[in-house]
């Protein structure tokens, strides 16, 4: 069994208020070594489990789904990969 993974992130030029909130909360919650982090970005991860290895057709459909359903290509980027 394998998983087709789609990771979606905001484009670097798009502000990420949730990431900024996490970045400011980390040191307050005791994660002091992360205080030096210059940025935190939040994203989404989709896992599509399939039987066996993914076919080129399945990967192409996952790519289409990532572009039209799972992400907003105006403000987000995505990566499609396979995990075994």
Residue pairs with C-beta under 8 A, 6 or more apart in sequence:
1 49
1 50
1 51
1 52
2 49
2 50
2 52
2 53
2 54
2 82
2 83
2 84
3 47
3 48
3 49
3 50
3 82
3 83
3 84
4 47
4 48
4 50
4 54
4 58
4 59
4 62
4 80
4 81
4 82
5 45
5 46
5 47
5 48
5 79
5 80
5 81
5 82
5 83
6 45
6 46
6 48
6 62
6 65
6 66
6 70
6 71
6 78
6 79
6 80
7 43
7 44
7 45
7 46
7 78
7 79
7 81
8 43
8 44
8 45
8 46
8 66
8 70
8 71
8 76
8 77
8 78
9 41
9 43
9 44
9 76
9 77
9 78
10 16
10 41
10 42
10 43
10 75
10 76
10 77
11 75
11 76
11 77
14 75
14 76
16 40
16 41
16 42
18 42
19 39
19 40
19 41
19 42
20 40
22 40
22 42
23 37
23 39
23 40
26 34
26 35
26 37
26 40
27 34
27 35
44 70
46 66
46 70
47 83
48 62
50 58
53 82
53 84
54 62
54 82
59 80
59 82
62 80
63 80
66 78
66 80
67 73
67 78
70 78
71 77
71 78
